[in-house]
């Protein structure tokens, strides 16, 4: 009975029903896509550890810290190991997108265990000051093999008076979860520090392997408190938390996404409410006839609600299905950087259905109530 009434309501004005579903469909594609990508900027992607404490310059994301910070951190209780690194960064944005060279301490792979390589590659890197372990994604894109030379131009001046740096590929590394992390090259910090003309004895970041997440929080506070009044003040915290803070310095991505979605869904609510109200007004005489034939008020009321739910859930299913199909496309267009990084999580899907149901009830509430209270005499008179 209900399905018959719902079907008649949907096919009465096919074009209007189609356009209403399409407007909601676009809204839910936008909802799914924005929430899927927002994890890249909010630190909610997998692979960021709460046990590893990241120590960075407080006031400059690309600033430097003195090596003496490492000596102090190693004395703190709960610190299992300390890894440090600096960055060989190019002035060219295009070159940076092709990969960054990380000058790291010898224990890099022991502390930063989301990166994996072979023992042979680690040994070769230690024995070759000018060696490099290249990310598998970078190697695939550049066609690099063991023994090849990796050449890069950096803002750091080499002792030969140029900005040109060259390293011998001695192995490859992979990232456990974030495929884009493979777009880099690992080099020896001691050799790099000796070879550069300026900023010797400085680091871009320190990574502390804590005994537990609780110890990590305590260590973070100790480090920041100790260097609070120093020329080299620090910003410390779990890797996942610092990633969120760094993204927040660029923009509050989560606020932007939520604002866009709120505006879109508010507009969709107005459109769907107006569309459904107009549809009920056009069916005033039909509703009167149905009541004359013995259909109860509650039945008419329920059919209007179900009609709205059908429209909304159709849009939700179609929108989220398209979002799921877009994920492989995003990964392909990123050149593999987003592989295993972006995904439509269960929370996004559940949230989409909940939003769809809320919009359905809110848009159908007034028209359904009007149909419920409509008297047969008034309906036939207006018809």
N, C-alpha and C positions, 0 to 999 in steps of 0.2 A: 504493500500500500504506500509506504513512505517513498520507496524508490520510484514508483510511478509518478507521484506528485513532484518529486525532485527532478526527474527526467523531463517532465513536461515544462517545468520552470526553466531548465537549462536550454532546451532546444527552441523555446518560444522565440527568442531573438538570438540566433546562433552567432551572428557577427559580434554582438555586444558581449556575449559570454566569452567568445574567443579573445576579444581585445582585453577584457578584464583579466582573464587567466594569463595572457601574455605580459601585461603590465606587472602582475605579481611575479611571474616567472623571471623577468629581468631583475626584479628586486631581490629574489632569492639566489639568483646566480651571483649578483653583487655581494650579497651576504656571505655566501659560501666562499667566494674567491678572496674577499678582503680578510675574513677570519682565518683562512688557510695560510695566507701570506703574512699576516700580522705576527705570527710566531717568530719570523725571522728578525723582527725588530723588538720584540718584547722578551726575548730570552726563553720562550716557552718550548723551543724545539728540544728534542732529545739530544743527549750527548754532552750537555754542559753539567759539570760535576759540582756538588756542594762540598766535597771533601778537599778539593784543590782551592787554595786561597790565592787570588790574583792580587798582586801589588803593583800599582801604577802611579805615575805622577798625578797629584790631585788636581792641578789647575790647567794641565795641558795634556790632552790625550796622546800627543806625539812628542811629549817632552822626554827628559832623561833623568835617570836616578844614578847616583854614584855606586860603585861596586861595594863600598863600605856598608851599604844597607844589607847586603847579603851576609856579611860577617855578624851583624847584630841579630838578624832573623834566625840564623843557625843556632843561637844560644837560647832561644825561647823554648819553653816546655811544650810538648805536644807536636813539635816540628820533627817530622821523620826525614824529610829530604827537601832541599831547596834547588830549584832550577832557575836559571836566568837566561834572558835573550835580548837581542837588539834586532833592529830591522834595517835591511838594505832596501830603502824605498826610492822609487824613481819620482822625478818631478812630473813626469808625463802620466796623466790619468790612464791613457790607453795602455801604457806599459805596465801600470799597476794592476790593471784588470787581467793581464796575462800571467800574473803571479808575483809573489813577494819572496825575497830571500830572508830566511830567519837565521841569524847568527846565534847559536845556542850553546849552552854548557854541555859537557860530555854526558850528563845523566838525563838528557832531554826525554828519551823514550821511556826511561824508568818512571819518571814523574808524570809525564803527560801521556798516560797509557791509552788515550783515545787514538793515538797514532801508533802504527805497527810497522816494523821493518824486520829484516833478517839479522841474525847475529853477524853474518859475514859483512853486511852493509855497515853495521855499526863499527865493526873492527876496522874496516877499510877507511871509514871517516876519521877515526881516531889516528890512524897511521898516516893519513894524507891531509896535511893542514889546508891544502887547497881543494879538497874534495867536497862533494855535495851529494846528499840523498834527496832525490827529486820526487815530488808527489806523483802518483800514478796517473792522475788526470792530466797534469802538466806534461808528463812524459808522452802520453798518448796524443795530446794536441800538438806538441812540438816534434814528435817522432824521435825522442831521445833514447839512446841505448847506453849501456855501461861503457865507459871509455870516451864518450862524446864530451864536448865542451859546452857548458852553459854560459852564455855571454849576456851580461845585463848592464844597463847604464843607470847609475844611481846619483842621487844628490850628494852622497858621501864621496869625498875626494880621496882617491887612492894615492899611495906614496909615490907612484910614478907621475903624479901631477895631472892625471885625467880622472874622469868619472866612470871609466870603463872597468868592469870587473869580470873575471873569467874563472870558472870552476870546472873541475873534472867530475863527471857523473860516476859515482861508485856504487849506487844502489837506488832503490825506490821504496817509498813508504805508502801506506794506505790509511785511510781514516775509517774508524769503526762505523760511524753513523753519518756525519755531515760530509757528503761527497765534495763539497766546495773547498774543504780543508786540504784537499789533495792538490790544489792549485798553488803550490809553493815549493820552495827548495830549502833544505836544512844545510847550513854551513857551520864551520867551527868558529865560536866566538873568540877564543884566544888569538887565532890567526887573523881574524877579521879586525880585532881591536888593534893588533900590532900593525896591520897594513893601512889603516885609515889615518888621514892626516890630522883630523880634529876630533874632539869629543872622546878622546881615549879614556878608558876606565869607566865608561858610562853604560847604562843598560836602559832598554826601553820598557822592560817588564820583568817582574820576578814572580815565579810560581812556587807556592809552598804546598808540599804534600803533608796534610795534617793527619793525625792519628784517627780523627773522627770529625764529623760535621760540627759537633759541639765545641771541640777543641779549635776548629777552624774559626769559629765566631770569636772565641776568646783571643786567638792569635791576631786576628784582623784588628780588633780594638787596641791591643797592645802596640802593634806596629804604628797605627795612625796616631795614637797618643804620644808615642815616643818621638815621632818626627813632626809633630803638630806645629811647632815653632821653628822648624828647620827651613832652610832655603829649598830643600827638596822634600816638601810635605808629600805624604802618600795618600792614596785612596785604596783601601784594601777591602776584600770581601770574597765570598764564594764566587766562583767563576760565573755561575748563572746569574747572580745578583748584579755583578759588575757589568755584565753584558746588557742587562736591562737599563742600568744607569747610563751607560755609554749611548745607547739608543735614545734615551730620554734627553740627552744633551742636544741631539740633532732635532728632535721633535717628539711630542707625546703622541706616538703613533696610535696607541690604544684609544686615546681620547678622540683623535681624528677619525679613526675607523668607526667608533661608536657614534660620533656626531653625524657622520655621513649616513650610517644605517638608520639612525633615529629619524633623520629628515626624510629618507626614502620611505620608511614604513609608515610614517605619519601621513605622507602624501597618499600612499597606497590605501591607507585606512579611509581617508576622505573619499577617494575615488570609488572604492568598493562599497562604502556606505551609501553614497549617492546613487550608484548603479543599482544596488539591491532595492533601495527605496523607490526608485523609478519603476523597477520591474514589478514591485508589489502594487504600486498605484495603477499600473496598466492592467493588472489582473484583479482589480477590485470586484468587478461583476462576476468573474470566474470563481473567486473565493465565496461570494454570496451564493452562487449556484451549488458549490460543493457543500456549503453548510445546509442548504435546503435538502440536499441528497442524504444528509445524515452524518457528514464528516464533523467530528468534534473540534472544538476550538483548539484543544491541545494538539490534535493531529496536524492542523494547519500551522500552528506555531512551530511544531517540531520539524515540519517539512521545510519551512523557511530557513531554520537554523542549519538543517542538513544540507540545503542547497549552498549556503555560504561555506560550510565546511568542505563540501565537495570541490568547490572552486578553489579554495585556498590550498587544500592538500594536494590537488592536481598540480598547482603551481609549485608547491614545495618539493614534491617528488621530482618533477621535471627540472627544476632549478638545481637541486642538489645532485641529480644524475649528471647534468651538464658539467657541474663543478668537478665531480669525480673524473669525468672524461678529460677535463682541462689540465689535471695534475700531470699526466704524462707529457702533455704539450708544453707545460711550463718547464719541466725538467729537460725536455729536448731543446727548447729555445735558450735555456741557460748554458748550453754546452756541457751539461752534466753536473754543474755546480750545485744544483738544487736536488740532485738525486738522493732519495731517502731522507730528505729534509722537510719537504712540504707534504702534507697529507690532510685529508678530510677526516678529522677525528670524530669519535662517537658523540662528544659534547657538542660539536657543530651540528651534527645531524639531529640530535635530540632538541637542541635549541631552535633549529629551523622549524621542526614540527610544532613545538610549543608556541613559537611566534605565530605560525600559521593558524593554529587553533584560537589564539587570543584575538587575532585580527578577524577571524570568522565570527566569533561571538560578539565582538564589539560592533562590527559592521552590520550584523543581522539583528541586534538587540531591538532597536527602534522599529524597523519594518516588521519583525516578527510580533512585537507587542501590538502594533497597529492591526495586523491581521487577526491576532487573538481577540482584540476588543471590537473588531468590526461587526456591526449588526447587519443581519440579512437585509432588512428593509433599506438601510442606508446604502449597502453595497449594490442592490438592484436599482435603486434610484440613481446612483452615480453612473452605473453602467448604462 
